[in-house]
Structure formats: C-alpha cells, structure tokens
C-alpha cells in the first residue's frame, strides 16, 4: 500500500445506524460499551462499525486479517 488515507467518522448518528453498528459488536465489545454509558456506548459502536467497514473495503478482513 502506498500513501496515506485519512477517514473521518461522524459519531453522532441516527438510531438506525447506531443499532446496525451495535449488531457488529462481539460479546466483549458489547460489555465494554455498556460500561461506557449511553452516549459513549453509541459512539463506541459507530466507530467500531466504521472500522470494520473500512477494513472490509480495504480487503484486509476483520482487524487486518
């Protein structure tokens, strides 16, 4: 890979986006998100979902596999 890509993710998303992102979390991530509180939980889910989409887009699979 050459160059650098910078992606910005808006963490304040509509409920349907947050819900879709929550569905991508594994059990450990869900537990971590619950401990973070409501606002941070939703942002955590959105960011994790975005990272997963970007990894799929890049062809690297889940977490760079």
HTML snippet that shows the backbone in 3Dmol.js (N, CA, C, O; Angstrom):
<script src="https://3Dmol.org/build/3Dmol-min.js"></script>
<div id="view" style="width:600px;height:400px;position:relative"></div>
<script>
const pdb = `
ATOM      1  N   UNK A   1       0.855  -1.184   0.000  1.00  0.00           N
ATOM      2  CA  UNK A   1       0.000   0.000   0.000  1.00  0.00           C
ATOM      3  C   UNK A   1       0.895   1.238   0.000  1.00  0.00           C
ATOM      4  O   UNK A   1       1.851   1.321   0.770  1.00  0.00           O
ATOM      5  N   UNK A   2       0.589   2.159  -0.834  1.00  0.00           N
ATOM      6  CA  UNK A   2       1.339   3.412  -0.860  1.00  0.00           C
ATOM      7  C   UNK A   2       0.418   4.546  -0.461  1.00  0.00           C
ATOM      8  O   UNK A   2      -0.790   4.494  -0.690  1.00  0.00           O
ATOM      9  N   UNK A   3       0.993   5.556   0.131  1.00  0.00           N
ATOM     10  CA  UNK A   3       0.199   6.712   0.513  1.00  0.00           C
ATOM     11  C   UNK A   3      -0.481   6.512   1.849  1.00  0.00           C
ATOM     12  O   UNK A   3      -0.301   5.504   2.533  1.00  0.00           O
ATOM     13  N   UNK A   4      -1.250   7.489   2.180  1.00  0.00           N
ATOM     14  CA  UNK A   4      -1.956   7.504   3.454  1.00  0.00           C
ATOM     15  C   UNK A   4      -3.400   7.907   3.208  1.00  0.00           C
ATOM     16  O   UNK A   4      -3.675   8.851   2.467  1.00  0.00           O
ATOM     17  N   UNK A   5      -4.307   7.195   3.827  1.00  0.00           N
ATOM     18  CA  UNK A   5      -5.733   7.542   3.736  1.00  0.00           C
ATOM     19  C   UNK A   5      -6.199   7.986   5.111  1.00  0.00           C
ATOM     20  O   UNK A   5      -5.903   7.336   6.113  1.00  0.00           O
ATOM     21  N   UNK A   6      -6.911   9.066   5.158  1.00  0.00           N
ATOM     22  CA  UNK A   6      -7.462   9.584   6.409  1.00  0.00           C
ATOM     23  C   UNK A   6      -8.977   9.559   6.298  1.00  0.00           C
ATOM     24  O   UNK A   6      -9.550  10.137   5.374  1.00  0.00           O
ATOM     25  N   UNK A   7      -9.619   8.894   7.237  1.00  0.00           N
ATOM     26  CA  UNK A   7     -11.071   8.777   7.240  1.00  0.00           C
ATOM     27  C   UNK A   7     -11.606   9.470   8.488  1.00  0.00           C
ATOM     28  O   UNK A   7     -11.099   9.257   9.589  1.00  0.00           O
ATOM     29  N   UNK A   8     -12.612  10.284   8.315  1.00  0.00           N
ATOM     30  CA  UNK A   8     -13.299  10.923   9.437  1.00  0.00           C
ATOM     31  C   UNK A   8     -14.658  10.271   9.587  1.00  0.00           C
ATOM     32  O   UNK A   8     -15.359  10.043   8.601  1.00  0.00           O
ATOM     33  N   UNK A   9     -15.023   9.974  10.806  1.00  0.00           N
ATOM     34  CA  UNK A   9     -16.296   9.302  11.077  1.00  0.00           C
ATOM     35  C   UNK A   9     -17.109  10.172  12.025  1.00  0.00           C
ATOM     36  O   UNK A   9     -16.664  10.481  13.131  1.00  0.00           O
ATOM     37  N   UNK A  10     -18.289  10.563  11.594  1.00  0.00           N
ATOM     38  CA  UNK A  10     -19.205  11.309  12.465  1.00  0.00           C
ATOM     39  C   UNK A  10     -19.799  10.319  13.460  1.00  0.00           C
ATOM     40  O   UNK A  10     -20.459   9.360  13.061  1.00  0.00           O
ATOM     41  N   UNK A  11     -19.571  10.543  14.738  1.00  0.00           N
ATOM     42  CA  UNK A  11     -20.018   9.573  15.738  1.00  0.00           C
ATOM     43  C   UNK A  11     -21.459   9.786  16.194  1.00  0.00           C
ATOM     44  O   UNK A  11     -22.056   8.884  16.782  1.00  0.00           O
ATOM     45  N   UNK A  12     -22.016  10.944  15.936  1.00  0.00           N
ATOM     46  CA  UNK A  12     -23.423  11.190  16.266  1.00  0.00           C
ATOM     47  C   UNK A  12     -24.260  10.791  15.059  1.00  0.00           C
ATOM     48  O   UNK A  12     -24.352  11.531  14.079  1.00  0.00           O
ATOM     49  N   UNK A  13     -24.866   9.619  15.142  1.00  0.00           N
ATOM     50  CA  UNK A  13     -25.602   9.041  14.021  1.00  0.00           C
ATOM     51  C   UNK A  13     -27.046   8.764  14.422  1.00  0.00           C
ATOM     52  O   UNK A  13     -27.356   8.657  15.608  1.00  0.00           O
ATOM     53  N   UNK A  14     -27.939   8.649  13.421  1.00  0.00           N
ATOM     54  CA  UNK A  14     -29.331   8.281  13.732  1.00  0.00           C
ATOM     55  C   UNK A  14     -29.392   6.890  14.377  1.00  0.00           C
ATOM     56  O   UNK A  14     -28.482   6.078  14.211  1.00  0.00           O
ATOM     57  N   UNK A  15     -30.455   6.637  15.097  1.00  0.00           N
ATOM     58  CA  UNK A  15     -30.605   5.382  15.835  1.00  0.00           C
ATOM     59  C   UNK A  15     -30.453   4.148  14.945  1.00  0.00           C
ATOM     60  O   UNK A  15     -29.889   3.146  15.384  1.00  0.00           O
ATOM     61  N   UNK A  16     -30.942   4.199  13.709  1.00  0.00           N
ATOM     62  CA  UNK A  16     -30.833   3.013  12.848  1.00  0.00           C
ATOM     63  C   UNK A  16     -29.378   2.691  12.518  1.00  0.00           C
ATOM     64  O   UNK A  16     -29.029   1.519  12.377  1.00  0.00           O
ATOM     65  N   UNK A  17     -28.531   3.695  12.392  1.00  0.00           N
ATOM     66  CA  UNK A  17     -27.100   3.475  12.149  1.00  0.00           C
ATOM     67  C   UNK A  17     -26.442   2.916  13.404  1.00  0.00           C
ATOM     68  O   UNK A  17     -25.641   1.984  13.335  1.00  0.00           O
ATOM     69  N   UNK A  18     -26.788   3.493  14.548  1.00  0.00           N
ATOM     70  CA  UNK A  18     -26.243   3.018  15.822  1.00  0.00           C
ATOM     71  C   UNK A  18     -26.649   1.564  16.042  1.00  0.00           C
ATOM     72  O   UNK A  18     -25.817   0.744  16.429  1.00  0.00           O
ATOM     73  N   UNK A  19     -27.903   1.238  15.804  1.00  0.00           N
ATOM     74  CA  UNK A  19     -28.386  -0.130  16.002  1.00  0.00           C
ATOM     75  C   UNK A  19     -27.662  -1.103  15.078  1.00  0.00           C
ATOM     76  O   UNK A  19     -27.286  -2.195  15.504  1.00  0.00           O
ATOM     77  N   UNK A  20     -27.466  -0.726  13.835  1.00  0.00           N
ATOM     78  CA  UNK A  20     -26.736  -1.579  12.903  1.00  0.00           C
ATOM     79  C   UNK A  20     -25.302  -1.785  13.339  1.00  0.00           C
ATOM     80  O   UNK A  20     -24.758  -2.882  13.209  1.00  0.00           O
ATOM     81  N   UNK A  21     -24.695  -0.746  13.849  1.00  0.00           N
ATOM     82  CA  UNK A  21     -23.319  -0.849  14.326  1.00  0.00           C
ATOM     83  C   UNK A  21     -23.233  -1.733  15.567  1.00  0.00           C
ATOM     84  O   UNK A  21     -22.287  -2.507  15.718  1.00  0.00           O
ATOM     85  N   UNK A  22     -24.216  -1.619  16.451  1.00  0.00           N
ATOM     86  CA  UNK A  22     -24.234  -2.451  17.663  1.00  0.00           C
ATOM     87  C   UNK A  22     -24.261  -3.932  17.312  1.00  0.00           C
ATOM     88  O   UNK A  22     -23.647  -4.750  17.996  1.00  0.00           O
ATOM     89  N   UNK A  23     -24.971  -4.270  16.249  1.00  0.00           N
ATOM     90  CA  UNK A  23     -25.081  -5.681  15.851  1.00  0.00           C
ATOM     91  C   UNK A  23     -23.734  -6.262  15.429  1.00  0.00           C
ATOM     92  O   UNK A  23     -23.575  -7.482  15.417  1.00  0.00           O
ATOM     93  N   UNK A  24     -22.763  -5.420  15.084  1.00  0.00           N
ATOM     94  CA  UNK A  24     -21.455  -5.924  14.657  1.00  0.00           C
ATOM     95  C   UNK A  24     -20.518  -6.181  15.839  1.00  0.00           C
ATOM     96  O   UNK A  24     -19.457  -6.780  15.661  1.00  0.00           O
ATOM     97  N   UNK A  25     -20.893  -5.737  17.040  1.00  0.00           N
ATOM     98  CA  UNK A  25     -20.020  -5.900  18.206  1.00  0.00           C
ATOM     99  C   UNK A  25     -20.047  -7.343  18.710  1.00  0.00           C
ATOM    100  O   UNK A  25     -21.093  -7.992  18.730  1.00  0.00           O
ATOM    101  N   UNK A  26     -18.876  -7.825  19.115  1.00  0.00           N
ATOM    102  CA  UNK A  26     -18.851  -9.144  19.742  1.00  0.00           C
ATOM    103  C   UNK A  26     -19.186  -8.975  21.229  1.00  0.00           C
ATOM    104  O   UNK A  26     -19.362  -7.850  21.698  1.00  0.00           O
ATOM    105  N   UNK A  27     -19.274 -10.074  21.964  1.00  0.00           N
ATOM    106  CA  UNK A  27     -19.712 -10.026  23.368  1.00  0.00           C
ATOM    107  C   UNK A  27     -18.791  -9.162  24.226  1.00  0.00           C
ATOM    108  O   UNK A  27     -19.273  -8.417  25.079  1.00  0.00           O
ATOM    109  N   UNK A  28     -17.512  -9.245  24.026  1.00  0.00           N
ATOM    110  CA  UNK A  28     -16.568  -8.455  24.812  1.00  0.00           C
ATOM    111  C   UNK A  28     -16.724  -6.960  24.532  1.00  0.00           C
ATOM    112  O   UNK A  28     -16.670  -6.138  25.446  1.00  0.00           O
ATOM    113  N   UNK A  29     -16.917  -6.622  23.266  1.00  0.00           N
ATOM    114  CA  UNK A  29     -17.117  -5.213  22.906  1.00  0.00           C
ATOM    115  C   UNK A  29     -18.432  -4.684  23.450  1.00  0.00           C
ATOM    116  O   UNK A  29     -18.498  -3.541  23.904  1.00  0.00           O
ATOM    117  N   UNK A  30     -19.483  -5.500  23.412  1.00  0.00           N
ATOM    118  CA  UNK A  30     -20.772  -5.073  23.973  1.00  0.00           C
ATOM    119  C   UNK A  30     -20.641  -4.785  25.460  1.00  0.00           C
ATOM    120  O   UNK A  30     -21.180  -3.791  25.946  1.00  0.00           O
ATOM    121  N   UNK A  31     -19.933  -5.639  26.190  1.00  0.00           N
ATOM    122  CA  UNK A  31     -19.735  -5.422  27.622  1.00  0.00           C
ATOM    123  C   UNK A  31     -18.954  -4.129  27.863  1.00  0.00           C
ATOM    124  O   UNK A  31     -19.279  -3.365  28.772  1.00  0.00           O
ATOM    125  N   UNK A  32     -17.941  -3.891  27.061  1.00  0.00           N
ATOM    126  CA  UNK A  32     -17.155  -2.659  27.196  1.00  0.00           C
ATOM    127  C   UNK A  32     -18.017  -1.430  26.913  1.00  0.00           C
ATOM    128  O   UNK A  32     -17.918  -0.422  27.613  1.00  0.00           O
ATOM    129  N   UNK A  33     -18.856  -1.517  25.893  1.00  0.00           N
ATOM    130  CA  UNK A  33     -19.720  -0.400  25.524  1.00  0.00           C
ATOM    131  C   UNK A  33     -20.727  -0.085  26.626  1.00  0.00           C
ATOM    132  O   UNK A  33     -20.993   1.084  26.902  1.00  0.00           O
ATOM    133  N   UNK A  34     -21.286  -1.105  27.254  1.00  0.00           N
ATOM    134  CA  UNK A  34     -22.265  -0.904  28.321  1.00  0.00           C
ATOM    135  C   UNK A  34     -21.631  -0.154  29.486  1.00  0.00           C
ATOM    136  O   UNK A  34     -22.264   0.716  30.085  1.00  0.00           O
ATOM    137  N   UNK A  35     -20.396  -0.484  29.806  1.00  0.00           N
ATOM    138  CA  UNK A  35     -19.706   0.185  30.917  1.00  0.00           C
ATOM    139  C   UNK A  35     -19.423   1.655  30.613  1.00  0.00           C
ATOM    140  O   UNK A  35     -19.205   2.440  31.536  1.00  0.00           O
ATOM    141  N   UNK A  36     -19.422   2.037  29.346  1.00  0.00           N
ATOM    142  CA  UNK A  36     -19.055   3.403  28.948  1.00  0.00           C
ATOM    143  C   UNK A  36     -20.168   4.419  29.179  1.00  0.00           C
ATOM    144  O   UNK A  36     -19.902   5.621  29.194  1.00  0.00           O
ATOM    145  N   UNK A  37     -21.393   3.974  29.356  1.00  0.00           N
ATOM    146  CA  UNK A  37     -22.511   4.909  29.486  1.00  0.00           C
ATOM    147  C   UNK A  37     -23.188   5.105  28.139  1.00  0.00           C
ATOM    148  O   UNK A  37     -22.621   4.755  27.104  1.00  0.00           O
ATOM    149  N   UNK A  38     -24.388   5.657  28.142  1.00  0.00           N
ATOM    150  CA  UNK A  38     -25.231   5.694  26.950  1.00  0.00           C
ATOM    151  C   UNK A  38     -24.601   6.416  25.750  1.00  0.00           C
ATOM    152  O   UNK A  38     -24.513   5.837  24.667  1.00  0.00           O
ATOM    153  N   UNK A  39     -24.169   7.654  25.922  1.00  0.00           N
ATOM    154  CA  UNK A  39     -23.618   8.415  24.798  1.00  0.00           C
ATOM    155  C   UNK A  39     -22.341   7.784  24.274  1.00  0.00           C
ATOM    156  O   UNK A  39     -22.182   7.605  23.067  1.00  0.00           O
ATOM    157  N   UNK A  40     -21.441   7.449  25.166  1.00  0.00           N
ATOM    158  CA  UNK A  40     -20.181   6.837  24.745  1.00  0.00           C
ATOM    159  C   UNK A  40     -20.407   5.451  24.165  1.00  0.00           C
ATOM    160  O   UNK A  40     -19.675   5.031  23.268  1.00  0.00           O
ATOM    161  N   UNK A  41     -21.411   4.732  24.664  1.00  0.00           N
ATOM    162  CA  UNK A  41     -21.735   3.405  24.139  1.00  0.00           C
ATOM    163  C   UNK A  41     -22.103   3.490  22.672  1.00  0.00           C
ATOM    164  O   UNK A  41     -21.619   2.704  21.856  1.00  0.00           O
ATOM    165  N   UNK A  42     -22.961   4.447  22.335  1.00  0.00           N
ATOM    166  CA  UNK A  42     -23.394   4.605  20.950  1.00  0.00           C
ATOM    167  C   UNK A  42     -22.226   5.013  20.054  1.00  0.00           C
ATOM    168  O   UNK A  42     -22.081   4.489  18.949  1.00  0.00           O
ATOM    169  N   UNK A  43     -21.403   5.933  20.516  1.00  0.00           N
ATOM    170  CA  UNK A  43     -20.246   6.370  19.733  1.00  0.00           C
ATOM    171  C   UNK A  43     -19.251   5.230  19.540  1.00  0.00           C
ATOM    172  O   UNK A  43     -18.689   5.066  18.457  1.00  0.00           O
ATOM    173  N   UNK A  44     -19.037   4.451  20.583  1.00  0.00           N
ATOM    174  CA  UNK A  44     -18.146   3.293  20.508  1.00  0.00           C
ATOM    175  C   UNK A  44     -18.633   2.337  19.420  1.00  0.00           C
ATOM    176  O   UNK A  44     -17.844   1.877  18.595  1.00  0.00           O
ATOM    177  N   UNK A  45     -19.934   2.041  19.421  1.00  0.00           N
ATOM    178  CA  UNK A  45     -20.500   1.124  18.432  1.00  0.00           C
ATOM    179  C   UNK A  45     -20.330   1.669  17.017  1.00  0.00           C
ATOM    180  O   UNK A  45     -19.969   0.923  16.108  1.00  0.00           O
ATOM    181  N   UNK A  46     -20.585   2.953  16.824  1.00  0.00           N
ATOM    182  CA  UNK A  46     -20.472   3.563  15.495  1.00  0.00           C
ATOM    183  C   UNK A  46     -19.026   3.498  14.997  1.00  0.00           C
ATOM    184  O   UNK A  46     -18.780   3.166  13.838  1.00  0.00           O
ATOM    185  N   UNK A  47     -18.082   3.815  15.869  1.00  0.00           N
ATOM    186  CA  UNK A  47     -16.671   3.793  15.463  1.00  0.00           C
ATOM    187  C   UNK A  47     -16.229   2.373  15.137  1.00  0.00           C
ATOM    188  O   UNK A  47     -15.570   2.153  14.120  1.00  0.00           O
ATOM    189  N   UNK A  48     -16.578   1.410  15.977  1.00  0.00           N
ATOM    190  CA  UNK A  48     -16.192   0.019  15.696  1.00  0.00           C
ATOM    191  C   UNK A  48     -16.820  -0.468  14.388  1.00  0.00           C
ATOM    192  O   UNK A  48     -16.169  -1.151  13.597  1.00  0.00           O
ATOM    193  N   UNK A  49     -18.077  -0.115  14.167  1.00  0.00           N
ATOM    194  CA  UNK A  49     -18.724  -0.499  12.910  1.00  0.00           C
ATOM    195  C   UNK A  49     -18.036   0.127  11.707  1.00  0.00           C
ATOM    196  O   UNK A  49     -17.868  -0.527  10.679  1.00  0.00           O
ATOM    197  N   UNK A  50     -17.639   1.380  11.826  1.00  0.00           N
ATOM    198  CA  UNK A  50     -16.956   2.062  10.727  1.00  0.00           C
ATOM    199  C   UNK A  50     -15.601   1.428  10.447  1.00  0.00           C
ATOM    200  O   UNK A  50     -15.219   1.262   9.289  1.00  0.00           O
ATOM    201  N   UNK A  51     -14.874   1.074  11.500  1.00  0.00           N
ATOM    202  CA  UNK A  51     -13.571   0.424  11.311  1.00  0.00           C
ATOM    203  C   UNK A  51     -13.751  -0.896  10.579  1.00  0.00           C
ATOM    204  O   UNK A  51     -12.981  -1.219   9.675  1.00  0.00           O
ATOM    205  N   UNK A  52     -14.752  -1.649  10.961  1.00  0.00           N
ATOM    206  CA  UNK A  52     -14.996  -2.935  10.286  1.00  0.00           C
ATOM    207  C   UNK A  52     -15.327  -2.730   8.808  1.00  0.00           C
ATOM    208  O   UNK A  52     -14.842  -3.472   7.954  1.00  0.00           O
ATOM    209  N   UNK A  53     -16.145  -1.731   8.507  1.00  0.00           N
ATOM    210  CA  UNK A  53     -16.470  -1.457   7.106  1.00  0.00           C
ATOM    211  C   UNK A  53     -15.228  -1.041   6.326  1.00  0.00           C
ATOM    212  O   UNK A  53     -15.035  -1.484   5.194  1.00  0.00           O
ATOM    213  N   UNK A  54     -14.391  -0.205   6.909  1.00  0.00           N
ATOM    214  CA  UNK A  54     -13.173   0.230   6.238  1.00  0.00           C
ATOM    215  C   UNK A  54     -12.217  -0.936   6.002  1.00  0.00           C
ATOM    216  O   UNK A  54     -11.588  -1.016   4.947  1.00  0.00           O
ATOM    217  N   UNK A  55     -12.104  -1.834   6.968  1.00  0.00           N
ATOM    218  CA  UNK A  55     -11.241  -2.998   6.778  1.00  0.00           C
ATOM    219  C   UNK A  55     -11.759  -3.895   5.674  1.00  0.00           C
ATOM    220  O   UNK A  55     -10.975  -4.416   4.881  1.00  0.00           O
ATOM    221  N   UNK A  56     -13.067  -4.084   5.610  1.00  0.00           N
ATOM    222  CA  UNK A  56     -13.648  -4.872   4.509  1.00  0.00           C
ATOM    223  C   UNK A  56     -13.390  -4.186   3.181  1.00  0.00           C
ATOM    224  O   UNK A  56     -13.027  -4.839   2.202  1.00  0.00           O
ATOM    225  N   UNK A  57     -13.574  -2.876   3.141  1.00  0.00           N
ATOM    226  CA  UNK A  57     -13.354  -2.090   1.927  1.00  0.00           C
ATOM    227  C   UNK A  57     -11.907  -2.222   1.453  1.00  0.00           C
ATOM    228  O   UNK A  57     -11.649  -2.292   0.252  1.00  0.00           O
ATOM    229  N   UNK A  58     -10.970  -2.255   2.394  1.00  0.00           N
ATOM    230  CA  UNK A  58      -9.550  -2.327   2.046  1.00  0.00           C
ATOM    231  C   UNK A  58      -9.115  -3.737   1.684  1.00  0.00           C
ATOM    232  O   UNK A  58      -8.000  -3.944   1.205  1.00  0.00           O
ATOM    233  N   UNK A  59      -9.996  -4.713   1.911  1.00  0.00           N
ATOM    234  CA  UNK A  59      -9.657  -6.095   1.598  1.00  0.00           C
ATOM    235  C   UNK A  59      -8.862  -6.791   2.693  1.00  0.00           C
ATOM    236  O   UNK A  59      -8.320  -7.874   2.470  1.00  0.00           O
ATOM    237  N   UNK A  60      -8.787  -6.191   3.855  1.00  0.00           N
ATOM    238  CA  UNK A  60      -7.984  -6.756   4.940  1.00  0.00           C
ATOM    239  C   UNK A  60      -8.807  -7.578   5.932  1.00  0.00           C
ATOM    240  O   UNK A  60      -8.237  -8.105   6.887  1.00  0.00           O
ATOM    241  N   UNK A  61     -10.101  -7.708   5.748  1.00  0.00           N
ATOM    242  CA  UNK A  61     -10.904  -8.512   6.646  1.00  0.00           C
ATOM    243  C   UNK A  61     -11.091  -7.852   7.999  1.00  0.00           C
ATOM    244  O   UNK A  61     -10.953  -6.636   8.136  1.00  0.00           O
ATOM    245  N   UNK A  62     -11.405  -8.661   8.992  1.00  0.00           N
ATOM    246  CA  UNK A  62     -11.654  -8.142  10.340  1.00  0.00           C
ATOM    247  C   UNK A  62     -10.343  -7.874  11.037  1.00  0.00           C
ATOM    248  O   UNK A  62      -9.525  -8.779  11.205  1.00  0.00           O
ATOM    249  N   UNK A  63     -10.136  -6.618  11.449  1.00  0.00           N
ATOM    250  CA  UNK A  63      -8.954  -6.177  12.196  1.00  0.00           C
ATOM    251  C   UNK A  63      -7.665  -6.541  11.490  1.00  0.00           C
ATOM    252  O   UNK A  63      -6.687  -6.942  12.121  1.00  0.00           O
ATOM    253  N   UNK A  64      -7.673  -6.397  10.157  1.00  0.00           N
ATOM    254  CA  UNK A  64      -6.431  -6.549   9.413  1.00  0.00           C
ATOM    255  C   UNK A  64      -6.066  -7.983   9.068  1.00  0.00           C
ATOM    256  O   UNK A  64      -4.965  -8.236   8.578  1.00  0.00           O
ATOM    257  N   UNK A  65      -6.964  -8.923   9.313  1.00  0.00           N
ATOM    258  CA  UNK A  65      -6.661 -10.335   8.986  1.00  0.00           C
ATOM    259  C   UNK A  65      -6.624 -10.542   7.498  1.00  0.00           C
ATOM    260  O   UNK A  65      -6.385 -11.658   7.036  1.00  0.00           O
TER     261      UNK A  65
END
`;
const viewer = $3Dmol.createViewer("view");
viewer.addModel(pdb, "pdb");
viewer.setStyle({}, {cartoon: {color: "spectrum"}});
viewer.zoomTo();
viewer.render();
</script>
